[in-house]
Amino acid sequence: MAEHESLESPLRSVRILRERLWNDPHRPRYHLLPPDGFFNDANGTIFWKGRYHVFYLGRLPNPNLGESSEYDWLPVWDHSSSRDLVHWIHHPPAIVPTFDGKTPLGIFSGDAVENAPVPTLIYHVPKQGTCIATSEDDDLTSWTPLKANPVIPAPGDPSKCEYIVFDPCAWYEDGVYYALIGNKNAKPGYEGDCTSLFRSGDLVHWEYVHPFYRSDRRWTDKIEDCACPDFFPLGDRHMLLMHVHQPYNHCQYYLGRYENRSFYPEDHGRMGWPGGSLSAPETLLDDKGRRIFFGWIGEPDRLVGNRPPDDCFATGWGSVMSLPRIISLDDAGKLRIEPVPELEILRRNHRGWEAFELSETHDEILPHVGGDCLEILVALDPVNATQVGVKVRCSPGGEEETVITYEVAKRLNVAAKNESGESFQEAPFCLAAGELLELRIFLDRSVLEVFANRCQCVTHRTFPKRKDSLGVRIFSQGAPVSVRSIDIWDIDHVCF
């Protein structure tokens, strides 16, 4: 067979897949996602030599399928990088399974070691334990696993061990490496979400220290866990950020004190709520001193075992990375959340409205505005209204719409309605007396990120079925509303 004949079928398949991905009306255009396939869990994130690097769990077909294999798809650490947090380059997978008995089930979640002398990744391998790889390559495309892996083996009898070996994170402090290992701790009195502190002087020999913190039932339920942890200083406090598996996938955080190698939570918050899609968070510190947050925006169907949802095989892709967000503390020590300003380079075709009054129970169409890739900036004074908000992805007759509502002095919620039903999510949010409501809304086809007053963000998925569900509206209920300004931009597509 001629060489061009042997390549014809794979090339044809690539072309067909590429066309399908490009024409998929739900596939985002300016959020980071792989060129194809399914991924989950943002993992190691690091700023190195002028580039932002994000690692995440992609999938490769298991070449040993049928040979007593537990999984038909194996997780690998896929890798993308950027100089500006907007335009991304996709690299070959950073860490892949081997079949010499060390990593037969794939590479699971972990982190980049914060402040390490050389770029270092720490990750979990099922039934093996905690593993580490380092890189001497400034592009971070070549990684060398330690020969001593797993450096923290999974215990032979978990029932006799206080700690659990699971998704890790780590940092380098005063010449010592510290790691948070596992999502629970079996020590009496530490029920609920927890993790265990380990330390090492050389990355190879690790010592268990103690449970890292004690969770509180006023904030979290006993069923919740502390998976994919990320621990770092934030202002004059420390933050522990984590993924939660039960009762639903989401992320949450603690702010508190870090003393004597223990963490003492003082405040608690969530970044996802029932009906939402954001989980598996990760952060990095860049050369501007900014703490940059990334999160996994999943599909409505949860991952089954280690297999992507069936819809991902039909569409050729699944999951999205959140827009990069800056997290910081305000003057009162509370969390601030805002999109990175670099995203403004994508704005085009500006439309704006100056101050006007929106009458009670009014639902006003914004003329000459429509689309599925938009940035919307709204400032208004709710005054005495009971509800105010913005609607996107509206069909002309209202059959489909995604409604962003501020219920005054209560909450911020998002409801996405299509011809098949409705999805709903609500987050706690309340304005101070006299404070304007400022919404910054990023719509990217099926992904919606709503930033409110730089202190709350709701991430949601919306899947309109009608091609004409592109309208934008503004509304109020209960009393007139003073709209101070509206600015809307189309967003340039970024080709991945």
DOTOR-627750 format. One line per field, with one value per residue (C-alpha): residue number from 1; residue in one letter; x, y, z. Coordinates in pm, 1 decimal. Layout:
! DOTOR-627750
pos = c(NUM ...) $
code = c(a ...) $
px = c(X ...) $
py = c(Y ...) $
pz = c(Z ...) $
This chain:
! DOTOR-627750
pos = c(1 2 3 4 5 6 7 8 9 10 11 12 13 14 15 16 17 18 19 20 21 22 23 24 25 26 27 28 29 30 31 32 33 34 35 36 37 38 39 40 41 42 43 44 45 46 47 48 49 50 51 52 53 54 55 56 57 58 59 60 61 62 63 64 65 66 67 68 69 70 71 72 73 74 75 76 77 78 79 80 81 82 83 84 85 86 87 88 89 90 91 92 93 94 95 96 97 98 99 100 101 102 103 104 105 106 107 108 109 110 111 112 113 114 115 116 117 118 119 120 121 122 123 124 125 126 127 128 129 130 131 132 133 134 135 136 137 138 139 140 141 142 143 144 145 146 147 148 149 150 151 152 153 154 155 156 157 158 159 160 161 162 163 164 165 166 167 168 169 170 171 172 173 174 175 176 177 178 179 180 181 182 183 184 185 186 187 188 189 190 191 192 193 194 195 196 197 198 199 200 201 202 203 204 205 206 207 208 209 210 211 212 213 214 215 216 217 218 219 220 221 222 223 224 225 226 227 228 229 230 231 232 233 234 235 236 237 238 239 240 241 242 243 244 245 246 247 248 249 250 251 252 253 254 255 256 257 258 259 260 261 262 263 264 265 266 267 268 269 270 271 272 273 274 275 276 277 278 279 280 281 282 283 284 285 286 287 288 289 290 291 292 293 294 295 296 297 298 299 300 301 302 303 304 305 306 307 308 309 310 311 312 313 314 315 316 317 318 319 320 321 322 323 324 325 326 327 328 329 330 331 332 333 334 335 336 337 338 339 340 341 342 343 344 345 346 347 348 349 350 351 352 353 354 355 356 357 358 359 360 361 362 363 364 365 366 367 368 369 370 371 372 373 374 375 376 377 378 379 380 381 382 383 384 385 386 387 388 389 390 391 392 393 394 395 396 397 398 399 400 401 402 403 404 405 406 407 408 409 410 411 412 413 414 415 416 417 418 419 420 421 422 423 424 425 426 427 428 429 430 431 432 433 434 435 436 437 438 439 440 441 442 443 444 445 446 447 448 449 450 451 452 453 454 455 456 457 458 459 460 461 462 463 464 465 466 467 468 469 470 471 472 473 474 475 476 477 478 479 480 481 482 483 484 485 486 487 488 489 490 491 492 493 494 495 496) $
code = c(m a e h e s l e s p l r s v r i l r e r l w n d p h r p r y h l l p p d g f f n d a n g t i f w k g r y h v f y l g r l p n p n l g e s s e y d w l p v w d h s s s r d l v h w i h h p p a i v p t f d g k t p l g i f s g d a v e n a p v p t l i y h v p k q g t c i a t s e d d d l t s w t p l k a n p v i p a p g d p s k c e y i v f d p c a w y e d g v y y a l i g n k n a k p g y e g d c t s l f r s g d l v h w e y v h p f y r s d r r w t d k i e d c a c p d f f p l g d r h m l l m h v h q p y n h c q y y l g r y e n r s f y p e d h g r m g w p g g s l s a p e t l l d d k g r r i f f g w i g e p d r l v g n r p p d d c f a t g w g s v m s l p r i i s l d d a g k l r i e p v p e l e i l r r n h r g w e a f e l s e t h d e i l p h v g g d c l e i l v a l d p v n a t q v g v k v r c s p g g e e e t v i t y e v a k r l n v a a k n e s g e s f q e a p f c l a a g e l l e l r i f l d r s v l e v f a n r c q c v t h r t f p k r k d s l g v r i f s q g a p v s v r s i d i w d i d h v c f) $
px = c(0.0 130.6 214.3 -49.8 -313.9 -222.9 -259.9 -582.4 -820.3 -661.7 -645.6 -1006.1 -1108.4 -911.8 -1080.1 -1425.7 -1362.2 -1219.5 -1522.6 -1758.3 -1584.5 -1582.8 -1953.0 -2070.5 -2292.6 -2212.2 -1833.2 -1678.2 -1466.5 -1248.9 -1224.2 -927.8 -1006.3 -810.0 -817.2 -1030.2 -1145.7 -1255.1 -1070.0 -1136.7 -957.3 -727.9 -408.4 -62.1 -57.1 267.5 414.3 763.1 1004.5 735.9 468.4 152.7 128.8 -188.5 -193.0 -517.5 -644.4 -684.7 -751.0 -563.5 -707.6 -571.4 -342.6 -387.7 -765.1 -881.0 -579.9 -743.1 -752.8 -969.3 -1010.9 -1059.6 -934.6 -631.6 -584.7 -274.8 -153.7 -226.0 -46.9 -122.5 69.4 24.5 210.8 -103.4 -372.0 -577.0 -394.9 -287.6 -48.2 -116.4 182.3 218.9 107.1 347.5 308.9 167.0 112.3 378.6 323.1 615.3 394.8 441.1 154.1 -74.5 -399.7 -309.1 -194.8 -450.3 -484.5 -212.3 -40.3 273.6 488.9 458.7 791.2 999.2 1363.0 1297.6 957.5 812.9 483.4 325.0 44.1 -158.9 -142.6 -426.2 -317.6 39.6 56.2 202.5 452.7 677.2 833.2 1071.8 1169.7 1493.1 1327.4 1226.9 930.3 816.1 750.3 990.7 936.2 1132.5 951.2 1160.0 1305.2 1182.6 816.2 579.7 744.4 439.6 303.2 -63.0 -101.5 -144.8 -426.4 -602.4 -807.3 -488.8 -366.9 -467.7 -400.0 -541.5 -319.7 -511.5 -494.9 -197.9 -63.7 272.8 488.2 850.2 907.4 1229.7 1423.3 1156.3 889.0 538.6 255.1 -115.7 -204.4 -554.9 -906.7 -989.7 -817.1 -918.1 -811.7 -1109.4 -1238.0 -1138.6 -1449.6 -1562.5 -1338.6 -974.7 -626.9 -293.7 37.0 363.0 714.8 1041.0 1388.1 1461.7 1129.0 1204.0 1172.0 842.5 721.3 358.9 306.7 -61.5 -409.6 -371.7 -696.3 -1025.8 -1346.6 -1660.4 -2014.4 -2152.6 -1982.3 -1959.9 -2138.1 -1963.0 -1997.0 -1783.8 -1413.7 -1099.3 -988.2 -741.3 -632.0 -440.8 -288.2 -123.0 -89.3 -343.4 -291.5 -232.7 -419.3 -396.4 -644.7 -717.6 -900.4 -1048.4 -1269.0 -1568.4 -1710.6 -2021.4 -2308.0 -2222.3 -1907.2 -1809.7 -1527.3 -1507.2 -1247.5 -1137.2 -959.2 -769.5 -442.3 -140.7 49.9 288.4 232.9 -141.9 -426.1 -708.2 -1010.6 -1184.2 -1410.9 -1568.1 -1716.0 -1821.7 -1760.5 -2021.8 -2374.0 -2628.6 -2693.2 -2353.1 -2050.9 -1736.6 -1503.2 -1142.9 -974.4 -607.6 -407.4 -67.8 127.6 256.5 536.8 295.4 217.6 -132.2 -296.9 -459.4 -741.9 -847.0 -1133.1 -1285.2 -1623.1 -1772.7 -2055.5 -2401.0 -2342.1 -2093.4 -1790.0 -1875.4 -1587.7 -1291.0 -1489.3 -1594.8 -1970.3 -2119.8 -2206.6 -1832.9 -1784.7 -2067.4 -1942.0 -1566.5 -1504.0 -1606.8 -1541.4 -1397.6 -1144.7 -1281.0 -1155.8 -850.3 -958.6 -764.9 -844.2 -739.8 -863.6 -1045.5 -977.4 -1206.9 -1023.1 -1301.3 -1246.5 -1242.9 -1291.8 -1244.0 -1146.7 -795.2 -777.0 -590.6 -930.1 -1018.5 -801.7 -1080.1 -1340.8 -1479.4 -1791.7 -1879.0 -2240.8 -2323.1 -2617.1 -2597.1 -2823.2 -3195.4 -3488.7 -3624.6 -3987.9 -4142.2 -4210.5 -4038.8 -3847.3 -3662.7 -3494.7 -3156.2 -3159.7 -2877.5 -2739.5 -2729.8 -2493.5 -2343.2 -1993.2 -2036.5 -1906.0 -2173.0 -2105.1 -2409.8 -2424.7 -2761.6 -2925.1 -3194.8 -3354.2 -3673.9 -3698.8 -3736.2 -3556.3 -3333.6 -3116.3 -3010.4 -3130.5 -2907.3 -2958.4 -3319.8 -3532.6 -3770.9 -4078.2 -3921.0 -3925.4 -3558.3 -3361.4 -3088.6 -3181.8 -2932.3 -3125.6 -3028.0 -3295.2 -3243.0 -3074.3 -3077.2 -2897.7 -2768.6 -2906.2 -2892.2 -3169.4 -3109.6 -3427.0 -3447.6 -3714.5 -3613.0 -3628.3 -3443.5 -3122.2 -3086.6 -2814.2 -2817.3 -2536.6 -2545.1 -2496.9 -2613.6 -2531.7 -2442.0 -2675.9 -2646.5 -2414.7 -2469.3 -2511.0 -2225.9 -2248.9 -1974.0 -2104.7 -1899.5 -2103.0 -1916.7 -2173.4 -2260.4 -2052.6 -2167.9 -1953.9 -2122.6 -1902.1 -2091.0 -1927.7 -1589.6 -1694.1 -1902.1 -1900.1 -2157.0 -2047.0 -2319.1 -2382.4 -2661.0 -2757.6 -3017.6 -3151.1 -3283.9 -3052.6 -3233.4 -3172.8 -2929.9 -3114.7 -3019.7 -3270.4 -3265.6 -3548.7 -3679.4 -3964.1 -4125.6 -4011.5 -3837.1 -3463.0 -3202.4 -2969.8 -2641.8 -2470.3 -2464.2 -2165.8 -2164.6 -1888.9 -1870.2 -1576.1 -1317.6 -1286.7 -959.6 -879.5 -760.8) $
py = c(0.0 343.6 578.5 833.5 559.8 451.0 809.7 884.4 737.1 903.1 1239.1 1208.4 1133.3 1433.5 1660.8 1531.4 1578.0 1928.1 2033.5 1885.0 2069.8 2401.6 2380.4 2263.3 2551.3 2475.4 2449.3 2765.7 2995.5 3189.7 2969.6 2734.2 2375.5 2099.7 2080.4 1766.8 1511.0 1518.8 1651.2 1718.2 1863.1 2159.4 2027.1 2176.9 2547.5 2741.4 3066.4 2995.8 3199.2 3438.0 3177.0 3059.0 2678.8 2481.7 2103.6 1907.1 1549.1 1447.0 1094.2 847.3 512.4 227.9 16.2 -277.0 -285.9 -643.6 -754.2 -741.9 -363.7 -175.5 131.4 171.5 534.9 638.2 986.1 1178.3 1525.4 1736.4 2069.4 2415.6 2740.6 3110.0 3440.4 3651.9 3425.2 3464.0 3285.1 2930.8 2677.1 2306.5 2086.0 1707.2 1541.5 1617.3 1289.8 968.8 620.1 355.7 -16.2 -134.5 -175.4 178.6 374.5 122.8 301.5 645.5 974.1 1128.5 1466.7 1669.7 2005.4 2197.2 2239.9 2607.0 2793.7 2484.5 2552.2 2373.2 2304.9 2006.7 1819.8 1601.6 1365.4 1061.0 718.6 481.4 176.8 309.2 634.6 983.4 1042.8 1332.9 1452.8 1741.4 1940.8 2109.0 2226.7 2595.4 2516.1 2253.1 2003.0 1737.3 1582.8 1315.1 1104.3 1027.4 677.8 647.7 682.2 635.0 848.7 811.2 460.9 380.8 193.3 -180.4 -181.5 158.8 63.3 69.5 404.0 748.7 925.0 858.5 874.8 1064.9 1390.4 1594.5 1947.9 2075.5 2381.6 2463.3 2665.3 2742.2 2464.6 2200.4 2051.8 2023.8 1826.7 1787.7 1427.2 1284.7 1417.7 1279.5 1185.8 892.3 1042.8 1067.5 1423.9 1502.2 1370.8 1546.8 1725.7 1717.9 1645.6 1529.3 1717.3 1551.0 1695.6 1612.4 1754.2 1591.8 1506.1 1135.9 1065.7 1188.5 1195.1 1209.6 1499.2 1530.9 1624.3 1968.2 2122.7 2040.5 2107.3 2245.4 2117.4 2473.9 2515.3 2169.8 1836.4 1523.9 1370.6 1643.5 1596.9 1799.8 1670.9 1846.7 2087.6 2408.0 2597.8 2939.7 3280.8 3542.9 3891.4 3857.4 3526.2 3181.9 3011.2 2640.5 2577.5 2236.2 2017.4 1845.7 1518.9 1478.0 1559.9 1717.6 1826.6 2180.4 2381.9 2558.3 2738.9 2838.8 3156.8 3147.2 3130.8 2912.5 2855.1 2582.2 2381.8 2369.8 2558.6 2721.4 2808.9 3137.0 3191.1 2955.0 3003.4 2812.5 2878.1 2635.3 2538.3 2268.8 2293.4 2451.0 2329.7 2470.0 2240.2 2107.4 2448.4 2539.3 2861.4 3008.9 3320.2 3522.3 3775.8 4061.6 3914.5 3812.0 3493.4 3349.2 3096.2 2827.9 2581.8 2290.4 2369.3 2025.8 1889.3 1834.9 1457.5 1345.1 1133.5 762.9 565.8 671.6 701.4 1039.1 1097.4 940.3 1284.1 1358.3 1070.9 1201.0 1562.1 1499.1 1722.4 1776.5 2025.6 2378.3 2567.3 2873.8 3213.2 3302.4 3496.0 3709.0 3629.1 3864.5 4006.4 4336.4 4577.5 4375.7 4051.2 3908.8 3736.2 3936.1 3763.5 3933.3 3833.0 3912.2 4245.1 4073.4 3949.7 4302.6 4254.2 4033.9 4310.3 4444.2 4616.3 4811.6 4919.9 5136.3 5296.7 5584.9 5631.6 5561.5 5450.9 5099.7 5090.3 4837.3 4487.7 4591.4 4348.3 4553.5 4421.4 4579.0 4672.8 4584.2 4335.9 3963.3 3673.1 3380.3 3523.9 3843.9 4046.7 4250.6 4513.6 4647.0 4897.3 4973.9 5083.9 4836.4 5101.1 4931.5 4656.3 4295.7 4148.2 4289.5 4127.2 4041.9 3776.9 3625.3 3358.3 3475.3 3345.7 3605.7 3446.0 3367.8 2990.7 2982.1 3218.2 3221.2 3456.5 3619.0 3752.3 3947.2 3892.6 4205.6 4150.2 3772.9 3599.0 3589.9 3312.5 3182.5 2987.7 2842.4 2738.6 2553.4 2344.0 2037.4 2192.5 2421.4 2419.9 2644.9 2765.0 3022.6 3181.4 3396.6 3763.8 4088.6 4451.7 4695.7 4989.8 5231.9 5003.1 4972.7 4630.2 4574.5 4264.6 4158.7 3875.9 3654.1 3444.4 3190.3 2973.9 2710.4 2871.0 3161.0 3329.8 3605.9 3828.7 4042.5 4341.0 4168.3 3948.0 3668.5 3463.0 3213.8 2969.2 2795.1 2596.2 2675.7 2470.7 2647.7 2437.5 2718.1 2900.9 3229.2 3219.8 3512.5 3809.7 4016.4 4180.4 4374.4 4357.1 4465.9 4363.3 4531.9 4890.5 5105.8 5067.1 5329.1 5187.5 5378.2 5222.9 4923.0 4824.4 4525.5 4387.0 4101.5 3879.3 3769.2 3397.2 3238.4 2933.4 2631.4) $
pz = c(0.0 -92.5 192.3 90.5 89.3 442.8 564.8 378.9 637.1 946.5 765.8 658.0 1017.2 1145.9 891.8 981.1 1353.4 1305.0 1101.9 1361.5 1644.6 1461.7 1373.9 1716.8 1840.7 2205.6 2185.7 2338.8 2123.8 2369.9 2679.5 2713.8 2618.6 2443.7 2063.9 2097.8 2350.1 2712.1 3015.3 3381.3 3687.2 3643.9 3798.2 3811.4 3725.5 3724.4 3592.9 3460.4 3247.4 3124.9 3046.6 3220.6 3223.1 3292.3 3326.1 3332.2 3310.2 2948.4 2823.8 2605.2 2488.7 2699.4 2475.0 2715.0 2681.7 2710.1 2913.9 3258.8 3232.8 3478.5 3251.8 2878.9 2888.8 3092.9 3243.7 3140.3 3228.2 2921.9 2899.8 2757.2 2796.6 2725.3 2750.2 2793.5 2951.2 2631.1 2347.5 2433.4 2283.8 2325.4 2407.2 2410.3 2734.2 3018.1 3209.3 3064.6 3205.4 3176.6 3169.3 3378.6 3685.5 3821.1 3667.1 3493.7 3580.0 3458.8 3607.6 3838.5 4007.1 4176.6 4164.8 4081.4 4391.2 4489.5 4511.1 4431.1 4325.8 3994.7 3832.4 4017.2 3981.1 4249.4 4150.4 4248.0 4083.6 4183.3 4384.2 4378.4 4574.1 4548.9 4269.4 4170.7 3845.6 3778.5 3470.7 3363.1 3042.8 3045.7 2816.8 3070.6 2793.5 2924.5 3269.8 3453.9 3717.1 4025.5 4030.3 4388.6 4288.3 4456.2 4723.4 4950.1 4883.9 4923.1 5254.7 5226.5 5484.0 5481.7 5789.6 5999.3 5868.1 5990.4 5661.3 5313.8 5004.6 4737.8 4535.5 4669.1 4663.1 4791.6 4855.7 4940.6 5258.8 5449.5 5277.9 5344.8 5115.8 5261.3 5103.6 5170.8 5099.8 5078.2 5106.5 5451.9 5777.9 5996.3 6329.4 6569.3 6587.3 6227.7 6055.2 5737.7 5491.5 5597.5 5461.4 5603.7 5625.2 5515.5 5499.7 5323.8 5283.2 4947.2 4773.0 4820.2 5193.4 5337.8 5697.3 5805.8 6047.8 6144.4 6020.4 5862.7 5990.0 6156.0 5959.5 6120.7 6067.5 6068.4 5729.8 5571.0 5593.1 5711.6 5364.2 5203.5 5132.3 5059.0 4718.3 4485.1 4762.1 4693.8 4987.6 4966.5 5135.3 5030.9 5169.8 5542.8 5557.8 5400.4 5170.8 5140.7 4814.7 4734.3 4517.1 4678.5 4540.7 4754.1 4758.5 4419.8 4238.0 4335.1 4488.3 4822.6 5027.9 5376.1 5478.9 5804.8 6000.8 5929.6 6252.9 6371.8 6052.2 6107.8 5943.3 6142.7 5924.0 6012.8 5710.2 5459.4 5114.1 4805.3 4436.0 4307.8 4412.3 4314.2 3941.9 3875.4 3683.6 3848.6 4043.0 4068.4 4121.4 4088.4 4124.6 4044.6 4144.9 3850.2 3811.6 3888.0 4229.4 4119.7 4242.5 3926.5 3960.5 3710.4 3751.2 3561.9 3405.2 3355.2 3146.8 3295.6 3284.6 3544.5 3464.6 3487.0 3636.2 3428.3 3106.4 2964.3 2935.6 2623.4 2485.1 2460.1 2215.8 1998.9 1995.7 2007.9 2308.1 2669.5 2948.6 2954.6 3167.2 3343.4 3239.1 3448.5 3757.3 4001.3 4362.9 4642.5 4972.0 5020.0 5305.5 5531.4 5460.0 5240.2 4907.7 4584.5 4247.6 3911.2 3557.5 3442.6 3251.6 2965.7 2840.8 2729.3 2420.6 2280.0 2281.7 1952.1 1817.9 2132.4 2201.9 2501.5 2681.9 2925.7 3229.5 3193.2 3407.4 3369.5 3475.1 3711.0 3571.5 3249.0 3028.9 2769.2 2457.4 2395.8 2025.4 1787.4 2037.7 1999.9 1988.8 2172.6 2235.5 2435.2 2727.0 2905.3 3171.2 3359.2 3646.9 3806.2 4129.7 4235.4 4463.3 4582.5 4323.5 4436.2 4134.0 3862.6 3604.0 3253.1 3010.3 2741.8 2475.7 2439.5 2153.1 2002.6 2159.6 2497.3 2444.7 2544.6 2767.9 3031.7 3315.4 3553.7 3852.9 4159.6 4424.4 4627.8 4965.5 4913.4 4628.0 4273.6 4054.8 3699.7 3528.3 3181.0 2999.9 2670.8 2501.7 2705.9 3052.1 3291.4 3496.1 3798.4 4035.5 4314.2 4513.7 4827.8 4742.1 4902.1 4826.4 5100.5 5157.0 4865.7 4667.6 4293.2 4134.7 3889.5 3672.6 3434.5 3220.2 2989.6 2746.9 2536.3 2365.0 2629.9 2906.9 3123.8 3391.2 3591.7 3810.7 4062.8 4235.0 4232.4 4524.9 4373.9 4054.3 3927.1 3656.7 3457.6 3139.8 2894.7 2587.8 2370.5 2085.6 1868.9 1629.9 1700.4 2078.7 2065.6 2218.9 2524.7 2761.5 3089.2 3341.9 3681.1 3910.0 4208.5 4143.1 3881.5 3845.1 3768.9 3504.2 3523.6 3222.4 2989.9 2777.1 2544.9 2324.8 2082.2 2173.6 1919.9 1869.1 1975.0 1766.6 1965.7) $
